[in-house]
Amino acid sequence: QMEEKDKVQYLALINEIINKQSVILGPEISLLKAKNVSGLVFDNEGKVIDVQGNAEEKLKNLVDQYVELSGLIVKNALGSIFAKYPSISKFQ
């Protein structure tokens, strides 16, 4: 069972990550991705108020959601640049 002070730390960190991502991705996408993580409990404002289950695991899942998405965004952005240089092979 997780101690209350640890939980408070996890909640603070998780909310900070979501807020940071909403600056990058926009609040809708940021929240949509966060809500893919089972065990995160949100209030009406979209703030995480509880973590059910293994908080460390949920945190990792959350980060993975954003990495997956950002990776695609970066890839797509680079793809359009690489398209201008057909003689240079694209990095996989």
C-alpha positions, 0 to 999 in steps of 0.5 A, a space after each residue: 500500500 502506497 503512503 499518502 505522501 508518496 501518492 501526493 507526490 505522484 499526483 503532483 508529478 502526473 498533473 504537471 506532466 499533463 499540464 506540460 503536454 497540454 502546452 505542447 499538444 493542446 489540452 484536448 489531446 493531452 487529456 484524451 491521452 491521459 484518460 487512456 491510462 486506466 487507474 487515473 481518476 479525474 475531476 471535472 476540470 481534468 485534474 488527476 485526483 487519485 491513482 488506483 493501482 501501481 502509481 509507478 506503473 501508471 506514471 510510466 503508462 502516461 509517459 508512454 502515451 505522450 512519447 508514442 504521440 510525440 514520436 509520431 509528431 516528430 516523425 511526421 514533421 521530419 518526413 515533410 522535410 526529408 521529402 524535399 531531399 529525395 536523393 538522401 535516404 530517410 532515417 528509419 
